[in-house]
Amino acid sequence: MQTSKPSAVLEPMQLPKPSAVLELLKPITWFPPMWAFACGVISSGVETGGHWAFIIAGIILAGPLVCATSQAVNDWFDRHVDAINEPNRPIPSGRMPGQWGLYVAIAWTLLSLLVAAALGTWVFTAAVIGLVLAWAYSAPPIRLKLNGWWGNAAVGACYEGLPWLTGAAVMLMAQPDWRIFALAGLYSFGAHGIMTLNDFKSIEGDTKVGVRSLPVQLGADNAALIACVFMAAPQVIVIALLIQWGQPWHALAVAGLLAAQLLMMVRFLADPKGRDVWYSGFGVPLYVSGMMVSAFALRYAPELPTVIP
């Protein structure tokens, strides 16, 4: 008598816990683009009254949506690297099962585009550029992060420049003045150095998997020097521009913040591997404080930015 084989039992789809999804989206990383968005709002020169719904939507777009998307995309395509450097992250640890990391990245991309479209053409354009850079940074075949020069430039633009322009566009509902573009571009350039600071912690893993971050390419000492130059040089230009725009006191404030950074840089350069976290914790806040000072300088400049329809 033949016995029939038991029929295959379909196992229910394993879903990630909300806490794992939130960890994947990394709320701690949302602050820089949200801060840059606020700088854009302030630098626009437009009063915030009557714009709060758009401002709140823009802040959500900059941080919990576009920035969070970039984190999910990066973690999915970096899961093998993270298994070496940070095995406790949601994907390599198994708390984000199957392909859920990819599903979250796609869903957040679509949600970001939907919100951006509701905020106007200029905001939608900035969001599209940011999302394209986010995917290009991590996803093959482009994978900009494989080279620290290109990868850090992409992240700097996504974290500082594009959110700044988005904040201004939300308020102006048009193309921002060239001076807003100048500040956003300069602080994006400086953010290249901030991204280099973040690469020191993963030198071992990056070397094993072929990620050519600047510390891997140039060595810790040279990469640290490059990071400091990238951060300091644009602030010198900002100071000169603020003086030209008739804001000497704001220029002096940025100069003071830069002077404090330079003192910290000297200490950092003496031991880059041992003090990268220290400098990120104390020097970077001074850098982003200068962003806000510059935004207020432009807001109260004798001639406010003109709107180009």
N, C-alpha and C positions, 0 to 999 in steps of 0.2 A: 504494500500500500504506500503510495507516494504522498509525501507531506509537502504542502505548498510552502514556499518561502514567505516569510512575513513581509507584508508590503512596507515600502520605505515610509518612514514617518518624517514629515517635514518639520524641522525645528523652527520655532518662532524666531523672527528677526531680532537680533540682539541690539537694543537701543542704548546709546550712551546716556549717562546720567546728566542732568542739567548742570551739575557742578563741573563735570568734565568738559562740557561745551563751553562754559564760561571761562574755565582755565585755558582752553584752546584759544579763545578770543583775546586773552591777556588784557584785562582792563587797565593794568598798570601802564601799558604802552599807549593808552588813548590820550593821556595828558598832553604830550607835545603837539599833536595836530589840533587839539581843541584850543590850546593856548595860542597857537599860530592863527587859528580862525578868529579868536577874540582880538588879536592884534589887527587883523584885517578889518574887522568891524569898527574898531576904534580909529584906525588910520583913514577910513573912508570919509570922516568928517560929517557923517549923517547922524542926526539924533536918533537914539534907539527907540523912542516912544512910537508906538504903533507898528514896530517891526519885531516884537518879541516872539511871535509865532515862527517867523522866518529864522530868527536868530537861534532859537531852540532847535528847530529842525536842522539848521546848518551845523550846530554843534554835534548833534546826534550823527549826522552824516559824516563829519570829520573824524570822530572818535569811534563810537560803538559800531559804525557800519564800515566805512572805507578802511580805517586803520585795523579794525578787527578782521576784516577780510584778508588783509595782507598777512596778518599773523596766522590765520588758518591755512592760507595757501603755503606760507613758508614752512609751517610745521608738517604739512602733508608731504611736501617734496623734500623735506630735510629729515624725514623720520629715520633714515639710516644713519645720518650724522648724529642726530639726537640720541640714538641708541648707544653711541659712544660717549658723547659729551654730557647729555642730560637724560639718562634712561627713565627718569621718573615723570617725564612729560606725558600728557594724556595718550598720545598715539603709541610711542614705543612701550609704554607701560601696559597697554591693552585696555586702558579705561575708555578709550575712544575706539571701539571695535570695528573690524572690517574696513570699509571704505568711507566711514562716516566723516572722517576728517575732510575728505574731498567733497562730500555732499554738503557739508556746512560751508566750505569755501565757495561753492557754486551758488548756494542759496543766498549767502550774504552779498555776493556780487550782484545778483539780480535785485535784491532788496535795496542795495545802495543806488543802483541805477534808477529804480522806481522813485525813491525819495529825491534824488538829484533832479530828475525830470520835472518834478513839481516845483522846483525852486528857480527855474529859468534856464535859458540857453547857456549863459556863461558858467553857472554852477554845474550844469550837466556836462559841459565840455571839460571842466577841471576834474570832475569826478571820473569821467571816462579815461582821461590821461592818467590819473592816479591809479585806477584799477588796472589799466594796461601795464603800467610800470610795476605794480604789485605782482601780477602774474609773470611778467617777463623777468623779474628779479629772481624768482624761485623755480619757475617751471622750465623744463627742457622744451625745445632745444636751445633757447636763448640763455636762460639761467645766468642773469647778470651777476649774481652773487659769486660766481666762480672767479671773478676778477674784482678785487677790492676797489679799483679805480672806478669802474662802471657801476658796480652794485651800490657802493656808498653814495654815489651821485644820485641814483634813482631813489634811494631811501630818503636822502636829504630833501629832494624835491617833494616827495610825498608827505613828509613830516612837517615841513616848514613852508616852502614856497606855495604849493598848491592850496593848502588850507588858508593861508594868508590871503591869497587872491580870491578864494571862495568867499571868505568873510566880507571882503570889500564888495564883491559882486552881489552878494545877498542884499547889501544895504543900498548899493547904487542902481541895481537892476540894469547894469550896463558895463562896458569895459572900464576897469579902473584906470586912473591917471598913471602916467609913466613912472612917477615917483613911488607909487605903491609897488609897481613891478620891480623897481630898483631895490627897494628894501627887502621884498620877498625873495628876490634872486640872490642878494648878498647873504642873507641869513640862511638860505638853502645851501649856498656854497660852504658856509661855515659848518653846517650840520654834517658835511662830509667828514670833518674831523671828529665829530661826536660819534659817528658810526664806526670810525676806526677804533675809538676807545672800547666799543663793545666787542671788538674782534679779539682783544687780548685774552679773554677768558677761554676761547675755543681754539687756540693755536694748535694744540695736540690733535684734536679731532679733525680740524680743517686740513692739517698736513696729511693725515692718513687717507682722507677721501678726495684730496685734490682741489680743495677750495683755496684759491690763491688770494686770501685776504692780504691787506698790506703788511701786517705783522709777519705773515708767512713769506711774502715776497721779499720784503726789505729787511726783516729782522726787527726785533722789538724796539731797539733804540731809534733806528731810522724812521720806523712807522710812527713812533711817539712824536718825533720832531715834525713830521709831515702833518700829523693831526693838529699840533699846536699852531703851525703856520696857517693851516686851513681855517682854524677858528679865529685867529687873531687878525689876519689880513683884512677880511671883509669888515670887521668892526672899525678898523682904522678908516676905511673908505666911508662907512656910515657916519663916523664923527665928522669927516670933512663935508659930507653932504648936508648934515644937519646945520653946520655952520653956514653953508651956502644958502640954505633955506631959511635963515634968520632965526635959528633956535639954538643960541650958544649955550644956554643953561642945560638943555637936554643933551647937547653934545658933551658938555662937561660931565654930566652924570654917566653917560656911556663910557667916557674916557676913564672915569673912576672905576667903573665895573671892569673894564679891560685891564687896568693897572693891577687890580686884585687878582685877576685871572693870570696875568703874567708872572706874578709872584708865586702862585700855585704851580704854574707850568714848570718853573725852575725846579721845584721839589719833585714834581712828577717825572721830569726827564732824568733825574738822578736814579730812578728805579721804576721804569715803566711797568714791568710785570707785577711789581708789588704794590703799586699805587694807582693803577688804572681805575679801580673801583672807587678809591678815595677821591680822585680828581673828578670822576663822573658825578659823585655825590655832592661835591662842594664847588667845583669850577663851572660845571654845566648850568646850574641854577643862576649863576651870575650872567652867563651868556644869554639865557632866555629872558632874564630881567631886562637886559639891554634891548631886546626885541620890543618889549612893552613900552619902555621909555621912548624908543624911536617911533612907535605907533602914535603915542600921544604927541610927540613933537610934530608929526605930520598933520595930526588932527587940528592942532592949534597954530599951524604955520600961518604967516600973514596972508598967503594966498592958498586957499584950500584947493585940493585937486579938482581939476575940471573933468567933467564927465564926457566921454566920447561915445555918442550913441552908436 
